[in-house]
């Protein structure tokens, strides 16, 4: 009887970790839950598994863990090992300031295939590095005259 009670309490405790995350959480809510899970003493693996089971956005959980002070490489390894998409996790970590090559290595440590990981193209931010033609007639110029 004692063994059954111990097993039931362990089962309930493990489900309490999973109950906190939801698929519809905002980034701020994910960060708050990461803070609560960290304060409870949950490991990265436990947090990653709970977030994956709940369907939390890969970018949100990556950002939440890294911004809470967790090592970006350890976060990437744990999230990929939990089943998150390696590309999404690596690129989210890079967007948080992590080194791309180190994050690929961390993803591989979590079980990803390095050949399938691609760098974020940066196309979501709007034509960086491109020069647009002026649409204002007569404008432009620095005011300096050539000598």
PyMOL commands that set and color helices and strands:
alter all, ss='L'
color gray80, all
select helices_A, chain A and resi 2-20+27-40+44-54+58-67+72-81+86-95+100-109+114-116+123-125
alter helices_A, ss='H'
color red, helices_A
deselect
rebuild
show_as cartoon
